[in-house]
Amino acid sequence: MTITVKKRLFVLSLILLISQQTGNAFGADAKKDDLGKKIYEERCQLCHGAKGDGKGLVSLMKRSEKSGRILEIKPRDFTLGAFRFRSTSTGCLPADQDLVLLVDKGIPRSFMPLHKDQLSKEEKKAVVEHIKTFAARWKEEEPCKSIPVKKPRWVGSKKSVEKGKKLYKEMKCWECHGETGKGDGPKADLQKDDWGNKILAFDFTTGATKMGSDPENVYAAYTTGLDGTGMPSYEDSMNEEDRWHLVSYTLKLMGKVK
């Protein structure tokens, strides 16, 4: 086992240990804002920092891929109010339920642990409300409506995959993600996030995105974009059907369909 892997396992174990040991230790009579703050300090501050700026004690983690690429993963900085994973249009704040879902399910492959059985519904909502205090946007803007997602039956079919492959080229997805989806396109090394950090184009052949490989999650990424990164929204530039065809081809690159 390499040192990098050992360190990664140690950090993940530490995060999970803290999450489990804190248990359900928050009084039922606590005020909502105090409750959210307590939960944040116990479960989130280690990585996201006391100020919500992503500069906690564990502010950088690394994960290696089969290709040999080393990904640097940093905790989300909440102070800009920019979130990758949402059900709302690009440039919009996420819906409260989007954040509750992230707390509930975590973010696979990104060291963000799930809290499905460790926090009550009230506690999840409380910590989300506290997270919203870190960015002024929550006082200045209202979240947009969530975009409905309904997967057509033909998603993943051979015909849909073929159409998606053409769209993958037409929309120039290959410039970042590469001709075969390995994240090795000519612009793959030129991307930076809103904080100025270098980010690598996603390698679809690794099998799943940070939010998994469900078609609905892939469609959401193409529709809403991943705010704070170089991944744009196709809500206005592609119709709904074409976005689903692009999903089909992405599933092909992931090895999820033949």
Secondary structure, DSSP 8 states (H G I E B T S, - for coil): --HHHHHHHHHHHHHHHHHHHHTT-S-TTS-HHHHHHHHHHHHTHHHH-TTSSS-SSS--EEEE-TTS-EEEE----GGG---SS-SS-TTS---HHHHHHHHHH-BTTTTB---TTTS-HHHHHHHHHHHGGG-THHHH------------TTTT-HHHHHHHHHHHHHTTTHHHH-TTSSS-STTTTS-B-TTS-B-----GGGS-BTTBS-HHHHHHHHHH--TTSS----TTTS-HHHHHHHHHHHHHHHTS--
